[in-house]
Every structure is written in C-alpha cells, then in structure tokens.
Amino acid sequence: MAQIQASDGFETLAIHAGQEPDQLTGAVVPPIYQVSSYKQDGVGGLRGGRLGGADSGPGRWIEGYEYSRTANPTRGALEECLAALEGGVRALAFASGMAAEDCLLRTVLRPGDHVLIPHDAYGGTFRLFDKVLASWGVTHHPVPVSDPAAVRAAMAEHGARLVWVETPTNPLLSIADIAALAEIAHSAGALLAVDNTFASPYLQQPLALGADAVVHSTTKYLGGHSDVVGGALVVADTDLAARLAFTQNATGSAGGPFDAWLTLRGVKTLGVRMDRHCQNAAQVAAMLTSHHAVAQVYYPGLAEHPGHEVAAKQMRGFGGMVSFRHAGGEEAAVAMCGRTRLFTLGESLGGVESLIEHPARMTHASVAGSVLEVPADLVRLSVGIENIDDLLEDLRTALA
Ligand SMILES: Cc1ncc(COP(=O)(O)O)c(C=O)c1O
C-alpha cells in the first residue's frame, strides 16, 4: 500500500495522496462510488472513515458516510489530494468553481460587509459580486491587486472583511504579491482569498504565502482535459474548514463522484502538464512579442512584465496563459480568433489542447461597461501541450 509521507514531493502527492489502493478489492485507483445513501449499522452507526479505511492522514475528518451530499468516498479522495497539494488542512470539492466561490463568500460574509476585489478578474467572479451578492447587502470595491500600496489605501479608506485576489489575473495576467496582500489584509482584520486557477498548486501555493483560502476552478489545469466542470476550496484553518463544510452541505453545492474521479485522474499528471504548458507559453509569448501584428503581450514570464519579479518569487513557473492586443484593433482580433487551425475557438482554459478566445465578446462580456472592462482588441490564449512548432506556425498563419 502506498503510504505518503509529509516529505513526499508534489508529483508523488498528486498520484498518491488520498488515493491508497481500495481496501476491499485492491483497486489501484479510487473507485467511482456512484451512490447516494449508505447502510448504517444501527441508527446513527455510520460506516466509513476515509477511503480505504486507513487510519492516518488528513482524511480523518470524515467520521462516516450517510448521504453523498455530505460526504462521498470518491469526492473525499479528491479533497484529500487537493488539501495535500495546496498544503491546507482540508479541501472541499464543488460542482463548479463558481459554486466554490459562492460557498466561501456566503460563509465568511454577512450583509453590510465590504470586499476588495481585483479590477481585472474572471467576469463570472465579478458578476457574482456585482449581480448576486450586492442584492444581499455585500458591497465591493475594485482595486489593482498588483499594487499593494493601492490595496492598502483602499483598505484604509473603505475597510473590508475580505480581500479577493486572482493571480495571475484573467485575462490580463497581472500578478499580485500574495505575501504582501496577506499582511495588508490581516493587519486590518480581513481575510485573504486567492483564486489559484491560473497557476495551479504546482506553480503557486498561496496558503504558504499567508492566504486564508484558496479557490479553484478545477475545470481548468487541475482537471486538465476539458472534460469536467468542478471547483474547490482549500483552507489552512480547521474552524473555517468546518464552517465551509457546513455551508456546502446546507446549500448542496458538492460535485458528483464521476466528476471527482475525472478531476483526480487529471491531477495525477498536473506537474508534467504544467511544465510543458509553461515551456510552450514562453515560446508563444516570445514569438508574439516580435510579431508586427501584435501591439502588446501579457505574460508574466517576460522580463518586461511589471509583475515579473513578484511572479518569479512566488511561482515555480509562469503558466500557460498568454494574452495579447492585436495591432489591427477589435475586428482584426475577432477575425484572427476564427482563423486558427489548432487553437480551438472556445471559452475555458487549462486543458491539454490549445484554445483561443476574444475576452470582450466571450468570457468577459459580463464586465462590459464596468471598471473591469477588457480591451476590445485583446486575444487570450490557453497554450496547450501540443508540439510547439505546430502551435507557433498556427498562430503565425492566423496573424498573417
Ligand atoms: C480564474 C477563474 N476563476 C473561477 C472560474 C469559475 O469556474 P467554473 O467555470 O468552474 O465555475 C473561472 C472560469 O473560467 C476562472 O477562469
């Protein structure tokens, strides 16, 4: 039986944490427990413990199984693995990234609370604050999270219960200094939540830098194959973990067992995939930088990127996302998105296959007219792990 140790490396944890061979059959990977209810040994006599019934590891929080909204062994395996990868005490897996965000926000915020949010962020996150939470009396103030002095000033002026950060941001790839923002949030009595979707835990571990909660759309790099939608929260504090688990169960936002299984299968190869995503994206960014049809490239791996030094300090690599402004303007950017052969025109990101999109008309249409509005000539690339020569050729042809 694979016994993980605290000293095991990331790639080992990705393959083994929460994933001991099944106690009953010896199945090498956690089975899909496609089940809603569990037989009890007498009233209140729950069977279980963590997957496989082993007696150690962070999975001990599960006291037994009664109903799969509350706990399911396949979901538990994913949660245990994600907790290990992010260095948290506990992870919770959700039906989507937005469900994870909603659970965190409704757990830590109350009507009358204020939140500092990034002025460059995933459009759906902004929509959640602007169109849903606002109706419940939670207000927000967008700040440039790449500028700690601006965040400190906004905190002094507006106060906040929570600072919400994405880094790198979607779609402009800005970098926030997580340790600096944790200090600012904590000294004002606020929590710091970091959406780690673009980096993945392989490249960046926000809890170790002082964040209180990590948010994921596991739909992206963690799942990695564009075949499952999911989300996750990982926290460093057992009390917050228990409160989040209560909300998740009370509101019923957990993901299903097959989705958890698919995500876990993706997680096993996260390290090797991210290495290749980073290599390919760096070459794409370099090519775009010297292309006459490109006005500006956003990639934190470029030395001229304003967040390059902070990214180099807090990330293992610079990620697989590259955005750029088309020198020909909006219509040229839109036209180019329809001309690629390998880069598929589509929303989402983080899969093995390369994707291209026009944020202003697609993923970020919901921020039109707000301070988060994105440039109309912006193109966003999720650089996959195909052969790099083929990808470069595809982009050069579409730009020509
Ligand atoms: C950075 C980021 N966070 C959260 C989400 C929401 O995740 P989901 O689509 O899984 O609900 C997305 C989706 O694109 C995202 O890009």
The ligand as a Gaussian input file, in Angstrom:
#p B3LYP/6-31G(d) Opt

LIG

0 1
 C       -9.992000      32.400000     -12.716000
 C      -11.323000      31.710000     -12.692000
 N      -11.939000      31.516000     -11.524000
 C      -13.142000      30.906000     -11.449000
 C      -13.793000      30.466000     -12.583000
 C      -15.136000      29.818000     -12.469000
 O      -15.028000      28.436000     -12.583000
 P      -16.155000      27.463000     -13.188000
 O      -16.328000      27.829000     -14.622000
 O      -15.601000      26.093000     -12.963000
 O      -17.415000      27.706000     -12.413000
 C      -13.179000      30.629000     -13.828000
 C      -13.835000      30.152000     -15.066000
 O      -13.412000      30.437000     -16.167000
 C      -11.910000      31.277000     -13.882000
 O      -11.269000      31.486000     -15.047000

